[in-house]
Amino acid sequence: MSDPTPSRPSVPAPSEVGTFEVGTVGSGPFERKSEVSVADMLAERIARLAGELPLILERTRALVETDSGSHDPVGVDAVSGLIGAYLLPLGFAVSSTSIGPDRGGCFEATLTLGEGVSVLVLGHADTVWPAGTAAEWPFTREGDVLSGPGVGDMKCALAMAVSAIGAALEAGMPGVGRITYALVPDEELGSVGSRAWIEDLGRRTDVCFTLEAGLDGGGVITSRGSVGAMVLTARGRTAHSTETTGASALAAVAPLVESLEALTNRAARTICTVGILRSGTARQVVPDLAEVHVDLRAPTTSAGDALAARVADLAAARATPGVTIEVTGGVTRPAMPATVSDRLFALAGELTAPVGLPLRRVAEMGGSDASFVARFAPAAIDGMGPLAFDQCSRRETVEVPSIIPRTALLSCLLSRAAEAVASDGVVP
């Protein structure tokens, strides 16, 4: 059965959304300024943020040059500490929740503005790169291209979000009562240790913006499929190859590679692949242990659960009197349905159309922490970071011309966040 998602409230039509009183942020200390129309909002915000590009780039450099591999808790906490330092002048209160000594802390910075909806800006502080990578592969800018470990996934986005929040606070966030900037410490490992914390954030959130990279052509991620990981462990009996007393764990599971991958139906966006088949100690020894690591992708959570069940059934059928097979894992990230992003995407379209900025929906097969939040929050959208390519590889880059427009878009959506959960045309 699919994970339940909250029913969507009625929202105002675009024609009902007129002007914003720039500088109004609940009970915040920001000066009230002139009104700006929705049609002019993004152009005004781009002009406002253009002067911050050097600051965003310098903050990106500082973040990229701080190694923060998932297994480096000191580095992960250092990245979170930098973001906290950038947010403190805006009035945010910073806290960290431990998930164990071998992981960085779950970072949470919160600013209370008054009564209204709760907004979450969600990112992750960890990368796939181990300690020492930044020294051998430093942050660089060559023309309009940034490079460095984690620059696209997602350290440039982390810096952009600070500027987006600052500009939104200055311009006004009517109807927003609280804004939280949170960083996951183990996203690249599947957010196993932090999942409960992320889901708790979701329960406290009305509108979520996730900072994974944007895609070309103005792509923002409006839905995600479910993701799963399974391990099939076969245990047999070792013996010399000349003896008949052995029971090969490898022989039991090797045929599974073909049968598991035959479950893939790309037309239905259902994918099952074997990434690791591990077994054996020597060529003349019957292997008594074998592992098969399976990756699952499906368009919905229920489809992911069904695929995991098929994997388990195929594995069980390969057991013999001499070989047992244990199945662990399943769906690790639920799907994010497109319904949770509908209103936010519509608001983004109202902002981008007057300035001719491209915008398109992307249905992403990969997972992110947005999926955990979207189980509970009424509105969520992903892919709010810069245009980035070849993430998690040595070719990872960010396109500099995308930084200010996408920072401005995020900032304007923060200003209009309360509209995403408005009811009967009334902003809470």
LINBEL-V566197 format. One record per helix or strand. SS is the DSSP state (a for helix, b for strand). FROM is the first residue (numbers start at 1). LEN is the number of residues. Records with the same first field share a line. If there is no record, write none. Layout:
SS->FROM-LEN  FROM-LEN
//
This chain:
a->14-3  38-13  53-12  73-16  133-4  151-21  187-3  195-9  249-6  256-6  266-3  301-17  338-16  370-5  401-15  417-5
b->19-3  24-1  35-3  69-1  93-5  106-7  117-8  127-1  140-3  145-3  172-1  176-9  207-4  214-2  219-6  226-10  237-1  239-2  247-1  265-1  270-10  285-2  289-10  320-1  323-11  336-1  360-5  379-4  387-3  397-3  423-1  426-1
//
